[in-house]
Amino acid sequence: MTHTEFWTSPPDRVVQGSGTFTITILEPPFDVAATELPPHDPVRARRFAEEFPTVDAVLGELPGRPAGESPYLETRADLELIRVGCWGNVTAVSDPAFVDNGNDEPLLALTEELQRRYPHARIVGRAEVDCGEAHTEDVIRLPGGPLFHASGWPTMDPWKLTGDPHALVEALGVPAGVLEDLDLDLEEEPEDVEWKALVALGLGRADPWAWPHLQTSVFRVRHTESYTLTMEELWFIEG
């Protein structure tokens, strides 16, 4: 069953576009490898989902899915599903409410709130949606260190950029030559930089999202009214 209290669209309305939308919270030690993480904790995952700012209520739980499985969005009902993984010192959430068209920058606000809850954590977010045109938002928050945030339409102006990516790379201790190996040129115009490569450096070996052995819990949720309205503006073909 799906809950329509905040939606004006029926559950079977077809979604426009596709995307990725994740926030990952990495608590010390930061050099942990995803291959060495402990099993997923579903009890902790549900508690995290119930307290997450985009969620008004958790309505039910579905069978778990691997972290490495790409999200599949077909209808409005799929927009009600979030995934949460809790593996030791790594907590991660995937939620279609993270996407943006450049007006609200939800990752920036959500990661700021999470930083208050996890002051010693490294928090990394990436949201990309393609509904004919692609829009990306990337954020990296280091405990006691620099903030990096980029938001915009690749190859298009205007582009919003906060923080110094060079300072971030230095704070992360990225070895010389790594940027060149990744073909990541921080001197290019912001709209021409593939920022997801910088996000990958922010997580390092701890990045859980590519691994099929890491399980996540899947919850059907009622998003808050404001996030529901924003999704309705972004995810559907008019008419």
C-alpha positions in Angstrom: 0.0 0.0 0.0 1.2 3.5 -0.7 0.3 6.7 1.3 -1.0 9.6 -0.7 -1.5 12.2 2.0 1.0 14.7 0.6 1.0 13.5 -3.1 -1.3 14.8 -5.7 -0.1 12.2 -8.2 -1.4 8.6 -8.2 1.0 5.7 -7.2 1.2 4.5 -10.8 2.2 7.8 -12.4 5.3 7.2 -14.5 8.5 8.8 -13.3 10.5 11.0 -15.7 14.3 10.5 -15.7 16.8 8.6 -13.6 19.5 9.4 -11.1 21.7 8.6 -8.2 21.2 10.1 -4.7 23.3 9.2 -1.7 24.7 10.5 1.5 27.4 8.6 3.3 28.5 9.2 6.9 32.0 8.0 7.6 33.0 8.0 11.3 36.6 7.4 12.4 38.7 5.6 11.4 38.5 7.1 7.9 40.8 4.6 6.3 38.4 1.6 6.7 37.9 -0.4 3.5 34.4 -1.3 2.3 35.5 -4.9 1.9 36.3 -5.0 5.6 33.0 -3.6 7.0 30.9 -5.6 9.4 27.5 -6.9 8.4 24.6 -4.5 8.0 22.6 -3.6 11.2 18.9 -3.5 10.2 17.7 -2.3 13.6 20.0 0.7 13.5 19.0 1.3 9.9 15.3 1.6 10.8 16.1 3.9 13.7 18.2 6.1 11.3 15.4 6.1 8.7 12.8 7.1 11.3 14.9 10.1 12.4 16.0 11.2 8.9 15.0 14.8 8.0 13.3 13.9 4.7 11.1 11.3 6.3 7.7 12.0 8.0 7.1 8.3 8.8 8.3 4.9 8.0 5.3 3.0 6.6 6.9 -0.5 6.0 10.0 -2.5 5.2 10.7 -4.4 2.0 13.3 -7.1 1.3 16.9 -5.7 1.5 19.0 -4.9 -1.5 22.7 -4.8 -2.2 24.3 -1.4 -1.9 25.8 -1.8 -5.3 22.4 -2.2 -7.0 21.4 0.9 -8.9 18.0 2.5 -7.9 15.2 1.7 -10.3 12.5 4.3 -10.6 9.4 3.6 -12.7 6.4 5.0 -10.9 5.6 7.4 -8.1 5.4 4.5 -5.7 9.2 3.9 -6.3 9.9 7.5 -5.0 8.6 6.4 -1.6 11.5 3.9 -1.2 14.7 4.7 0.6 17.7 2.5 1.3 19.8 2.7 4.5 23.0 0.8 5.2 24.7 0.6 8.6 28.0 -1.2 8.6 30.0 -0.4 11.7 31.4 3.2 11.4 29.8 3.7 7.9 26.1 4.8 7.6 24.7 5.5 4.2 21.3 6.5 2.8 19.8 6.6 -0.7 16.7 8.7 -1.2 15.2 10.2 -4.4 14.2 13.2 -2.3 17.9 14.4 -2.6 17.6 15.5 -6.2 17.4 19.1 -7.1 17.0 21.5 -10.1 19.3 24.1 -8.6 16.8 25.9 -6.5 16.9 24.3 -3.1 20.3 22.4 -2.8 18.9 19.8 -0.4 22.3 18.0 0.1 23.8 21.1 1.4 21.1 21.5 4.1 20.8 17.8 4.9 24.5 17.3 5.4 24.7 20.4 7.6 22.1 18.9 9.9 23.9 15.6 9.9 27.1 17.2 10.8 25.5 18.5 13.9 24.5 15.0 14.8 27.9 13.5 13.8 30.5 16.2 14.5 33.4 13.8 14.2 32.3 12.3 10.9 33.2 12.9 7.3 30.0 13.4 5.4 29.8 13.0 1.6 26.7 13.5 -0.6 26.1 13.1 -4.3 22.9 13.6 -6.2 22.5 13.4 -10.0 19.2 13.5 -11.9 18.8 13.4 -15.6 15.3 14.4 -16.9 16.4 15.4 -20.3 19.1 17.6 -18.8 21.4 16.5 -16.0 21.8 18.3 -12.7 24.3 17.4 -10.1 24.9 18.4 -6.5 28.0 17.3 -4.5 29.1 18.0 -1.0 31.9 17.0 1.3 32.1 18.0 4.9 35.2 17.3 6.9 35.2 17.4 10.8 36.8 20.7 11.7 37.9 21.2 8.2 36.9 22.7 4.9 33.5 22.4 3.3 33.2 21.7 -0.4 29.9 22.1 -2.3 29.2 22.2 -6.0 25.8 22.4 -7.7 24.8 23.0 -11.3 24.1 21.8 -14.8 27.3 20.2 -16.3 28.8 22.3 -19.2 26.3 25.1 -18.4 26.5 28.4 -16.5 25.7 29.5 -13.8 27.5 27.1 -11.4 27.4 27.3 -7.6 30.7 26.5 -6.0 31.5 26.8 -2.3 34.9 26.1 -0.8 38.3 25.5 -2.2 38.7 22.1 -3.8 42.5 22.4 -3.5 42.2 22.9 0.3 39.9 19.9 0.4 42.3 17.7 -1.5 45.1 18.8 0.9 43.0 18.1 4.0 42.2 14.6 2.7 45.9 13.9 2.2 45.4 12.9 -1.4 48.9 11.8 -2.8 50.5 13.7 -5.6 49.5 12.4 -9.0 46.1 11.0 -8.0 44.2 13.9 -9.5 46.1 13.4 -12.8 45.3 9.7 -12.7 41.6 10.5 -12.3 41.8 13.1 -15.0 40.5 15.6 -12.4 41.6 19.1 -13.4 40.6 21.5 -10.6 41.7 24.5 -12.7 38.9 24.0 -15.3 35.7 25.9 -15.1 33.4 24.4 -12.5 30.8 23.3 -15.0 33.5 21.3 -16.9 34.8 19.3 -13.8 33.6 15.8 -13.1 33.0 16.4 -9.4 32.0 12.8 -8.7 35.7 11.9 -8.9 36.3 14.3 -6.0 33.4 12.8 -4.1 35.1 9.4 -4.6 38.2 10.8 -3.0 36.2 12.0 0.0 35.1 8.5 0.8 38.2 6.7 -0.4 38.2 2.9 0.3 35.2 3.2 2.5 32.8 4.0 -0.3 30.0 1.3 0.1 27.9 2.1 -3.0 29.7 -0.1 -5.5 29.7 -3.4 -3.5 27.1 -6.1 -4.0 28.1 -7.9 -0.7 27.0 -5.0 1.4 23.2 -5.2 2.2 20.9 -2.3 2.8 17.5 -2.1 4.4 14.7 -0.8 2.1 11.9 1.2 3.7 8.7 2.6 2.2 8.3 6.0 3.7 6.0 9.0 3.8 8.3 11.9 3.0 7.7 15.3 4.6 5.3 17.5 2.8 8.0 19.9 1.5 10.1 17.1 0.1 7.1 15.4 -1.5 6.1 18.7 -3.2 9.7 19.1 -4.5 9.8 15.6 -5.9 6.5 16.1 -7.6 8.0 19.1 -9.4 11.1 17.2 -10.5 10.2 13.6 -11.2 7.2 13.8 -13.5 6.4 14.7 -17.1 3.8 17.4 -17.2 0.4 16.8 -18.7 
